[in-house]
Amino acid sequence: MLATMKLQQGQIWKCANEFVRIVHLERLEVGYKSFKTLKSPEGVHQHTSKKDFCRLLKGATLLEAPKAVAKE
């Protein structure tokens, strides 16, 4: 059985030889930053369609799920 993954802002994915962090998530578009190491803040900001972004993540590993914000 395949589990579905919901994209969330702040997620960090390991894709082959780079890391990808979702910085802005809309209904049909994703803004993300790709970088070579987790320790380096230097990276490239990019925008793409959600469909293309999901293709980019094919075979990638989720490293960090964003922390849920408690509602008071």
N, C-alpha and C positions, 0 to 999 in steps of 0.2 A: 504494500500500500504506500503510495507516495504522499508525503506531507506537503501542504502548500505553505509557502513562505510569504508573508506580507511585508512589503517594503515599508521601511520607516526612516524618517529623517534621523541622521546620526549613525546609522549602521555602517560598519566597516567590513569590507569584503577583501579576501585575498584572492586575486586573479592572476594565475601564472607567476609572473615576476614583478607584479606591482600590487599596490593596495588601492582600494577605491572607497571613499567615504561619501555617503549621500548628504548633501548640504541643503538641497531644496527639492521638495517633492510636490508635484502638482498632479492633477488628474491624468494628463497626457504627456507630461514632460518631467524630466529629472535633471537637476543640476548636481554635479558631482565633482569631487576633487580626486585626482589620481596622483600618487606619489610612490617613490621607490622604497622608502623605509618608514616605519611608524614613528621613529624618533625625529625625523626631519619634518619641519613645518612647511618646507618648500614643495610645491606641487602645481599642477595645472588644473584650473577650473574649466569644466566643459558642460555643455547642455546637449541633451539628446531626447528622443522620444522614449517613452516608457517601454515600448516594444523593443527598441534597439538596446536599451539598457539591460533588459532582461536577457537578451541574447548575449550581451557582454558578460553577464554573471553566470552563464551556463558553465557548470563545472567548478564554480568558485565556492569558497568556504566563508561562512559568516563568522567573523571574529568577535564582534562585540554587539550585543543588542542594546539599544538605548534604554536608559532607565526610565521607568514609568513615572509620570508626575502625579503625585497624590492630589486628589481634588478634596478641598475642604468645604 
